Amino acid sequence: MNMLIQIKCPSTPALLLVCAVTLLAGCDLQSYSSPDGYDLERGKTKELGKSLNEISGICFNRDDSSLLAISDSRRKVIRINLNKEKLKDYTGDVVPPDQDIEDIAKVDSFLYLLSSKGLIYEVTENAKDTSGVRSYSFPSDQTNDFETLYYDPSAGGLIMLCKDCADDKGLHIRSAYRFDLKTRSFDTARFYTINTEDVKKIVKDADAKFDPSAAAIHPLNKRLYILSSAGTLLVIADTRGKVISAYKLNPDKYPQAEGIAFAPNGEMYITNEGKQGKPTLQAFDFQKGTK
């Protein structure tokens, strides 16, 4: 496990010396650790353009090793070339007007877009408009808020993770629901739940917020990596929701983490909305076998 320690001290030279040597005299000590194989403090940062200022989800496109992204302010899916600065439209205006699209997944030749209310839009690759776009509604008449969608091949479907769902209130859980890609329908029962109290215990913070904003399955270790922009957390679980580890993220580097994806070799990508400036993409090499 990698760890970075940040020390915030007064600017007075005498106090600065005491702070550096003894970690006393008014110091604010904050440490940030990283999961095995990564150093979350040393990613390669790429600034994204204005069209992705409200970037809210990404997925890896194996066809050309690019990232596909959606933004709250755009009706198109955007292609991010990892080797060039220029962004490119991947589709036409496929998002229906006035829809709050929060995440994206690609399975075979279809794109799947998730709205905050739980609608999944199935979009043909390279579609030009909304004609032929199919939608599937989450079967609930209650008020729910979703920001996370990812593909789980072992489950044969898409997994939609609650940020704030009515049925979870007071239970200290976040529920996941499966969308079966064969039947194009939602399961009626929860696929799994994540215990939010487990997250709080691991990060040793009783007030920690765990409201999932993005998730993806690691292609090599098969673990589920979940971002929570609220709370500034990265939580790692198995694919049935059992929490394995959790990490507080540096808010200076992760002001609003809303997207996560992996390349087949384990390289990890995290995107931040332009909350404190320009939206960013951070890339992290995976060092297999490190501890």
JOCORKA-V168561 format. One record per helix or strand of 2 or more residues. SS is the DSSP state (A for helix, B for strand). FROM is the first residue (numbers start at 1). TO is the last residue. If there is no record, write none. Layout:
ss & from & to
SS & FROM & TO
SS & FROM & TO
//
This chain:
ss & from & to
B & 2 & 8
A & 13 & 22
B & 28 & 34
B & 44 & 47
A & 50 & 52
B & 55 & 61
B & 66 & 71
B & 78 & 80
B & 87 & 89
B & 101 & 107
B & 110 & 115
B & 119 & 124
B & 134 & 137
B & 144 & 152
A & 153 & 155
B & 157 & 165
A & 166 & 168
B & 173 & 180
B & 185 & 186
B & 192 & 195
A & 196 & 203
B & 214 & 217
B & 224 & 228
B & 233 & 237
B & 243 & 248
B & 257 & 262
B & 268 & 272
B & 280 & 284
//
